[in-house]
Amino acid sequence: MSNAKEKTKNSFGTKILHGNLLYTLISILVGFVVGAILLQAAGISAGEAYGKLVTGVFGKPKFIVWAIVYASPIILTGLSVAFSFQTGVFNIGAEGQYVVGTLAACIVGVFVKVPAVIHVPLCLIAAALAGGLWSMIVAVLKVKRGINEVLSFIMFNWIAYYLSNYVVNIPAVHKEGGGEATKDILESATMLIRSESLQEVLGSGASYNIFVAVIAAVVIAFILNRTTLGYKLKAVGFNRHAAEYGGINSNREIMTAMSISGALAGMGGACQLMGMGMRISQFSSQESFGFQGITVALIGSTNPIGCIFAGLFYGAMKYGGTKLSLVNAPSEIVDIIMGTIIFFIAIAHVFKRLLLSYAGNKKAKGEGGAK
Amino acid sequence: MFLRNLGLLINATMTYTPPLLLAALGSCFSERSGVVNIGIEGMMTIGAFVGAAMALTCGNPWIAFLVGGLAGALFGLLHAMACVSFQADQTISGTAINFLAPGLAVFLCKAIYDGSSDTPAVDISAKLPKVFDGIFPVGSFWDNVLSNYSVAYLSLVLVAVIWFVFYKTRFGMRLRAVGESPEACDTLGINVYRLRYICVILSGFLAGLGGAYITLATVSQFRPIVIVGQGFMAISAVIFGKFKPQGALLACLLFGFCNGVKVLATSSNVVSPNLISMIPYIVTILALVLFVGTARVPAANGKPFQKAK
């Protein structure tokens, strides 16, 4: 009886030691320690800054809601990058797909007049199609002409950037009465929560865009783990040649994967627009939602469900970071913490090896003692 | 009039090309030795900040330029530690650097300059000197063509030097070999780790110089958006140039030229500046599809190497 208990405890322990979660948590801890050291070195109280970060996110229900609203688009760009990683492609173009997704959703949101039940899904579909198409062009260039996708993704990011600025300034789209932005999307296209009693608790900025992100994550997890398509995609990502030998058309799978990945990033754009932005402003520099997606994918170990939590974490840090100026701490400390976390995730396998060999030694010693 | 415009075009090309070229040459070193370095962007940003800050404190542009390079090299060292010693995923480590280095640059800027994310403007005496300045009448063809910052010429010379190192020296041969088959090099007694460390640190150094060039010559001030995207353009130039220094030069000149066209066309105000701004990127894609085609990536690129025990 006690033996069986010991066994389950042991397997639980080994499971933790072999999984990714423990090392991600260690990396997060290290990130905060490094951030604290820098803050102190710059003569800023780390306790005060981190305190503001925590109260800034958890102080009021509406703060938590804002953090979640911030998180939703990054969860989707994170999913986009994570999905591409699974197939062995590095979607550094999520930024551009995000931008064209926002554009498509904005145009449908401003000009199409239908009831909300149809309007919201219509905008999301438009964004997904735009993002998917944007990424598919890159996929076609890769598959048909052998053009390195990292290169064309970077080019397409910039083309999307200037395309957006161009569209913002078209008179028919431009906001009337000045302001470097488009018209607001129609009320029927927003994802804001309308119920007044709910608004009282959650704040007026509350939107339900998080549900789009969570549903997308669950669907992607299902596709990857439970469908033939997911099996094929992962096989191509694992070993392209072996997959082809097994009868999988790897070119076609790569095009499918990149299109889906682009569609996810595009939906991220729609969620940002319909859940918090309401209009597109002229860019003065890239907004980095795509690059933040890379971070989310990495912290979430490229696991779709992991991306939800990683995205929430990033969203909270990003929202909390906006309040750091209240205690005179530079909000860039958030970037430094995030960078340190990713850096330690990159070398996590070193800790893993160390801990495992330590645990192995201990176990061997224990067994030796029993004999 | 035509000659004047041509002069302006060459001038605009030579303004935009050098920082890109310096970073691209750095990227060549890293990629050819088998280490993917997408951290170039971050290394340029820290170089840009440190360059500006040094110029503001010590007043000597050349020292500032070099220290900017060293700041980039420091992050190169970090990348090398992760990728070479710890066999980390190179893309992940590079992404980390793209958050760490720009974050640190703006953080330090705010800590030093009273919470401002921009540094004060660098005084003209602390800026990198122009050659042939004031010899030709201002605005004349030769003035536009020749009075560029001295580092612009230096970066062109550097291409020849690096070409020589790559193809005519033992070190260059080894670095190319290590990028193709580190295992084979290892059995022949080449120290793969040391070689990759040198190459990745050099890539950070050159990227840092590229960043410092921007704040010490073209923009003469650090701002958070001073680099945005140029590191990635440098990486693109290297892929476009098929991982060769001379290829990277052509790609950077093409980017610089398109940018020059953009500057001139924008001032003429006929077409929307946003549409004109797309030209460099569309031309790149078209050139790839029509002329350049597949770039063969060094075989060991992106793969961590662990020495056999």
Interface residues (C-beta under 8 A of the other chain):
Chain A: L38 A42 G43 F90 I92 L141 R145 G146 I147 N148 V150 L151 S152 I154 M155 F156 N157 W158 I159 Y162 L163 N165 Y166 N169 S284 S285 Q286 F291 I294 T295 L298 N328 P330 E332 I333 V334 D335 I336 M338 G339 T340 I341 I342 F343 I345 A346 I347 H349 V350
Chain B: I38 L78 A82 F86 Q87 A88 D89 T91 I92 S93 T95 A96 I97 N98 F99 L100 A101 P102 G103 L104 V106 F107 L108 K110 A111 G115 P224 I225 V228 G229 F232 M233 I235 S236 I239 F240 S272 N274 L275 S277 M278 P280 Y281 I282 T284 I285 L288 V289 G293 T294 A295 V297
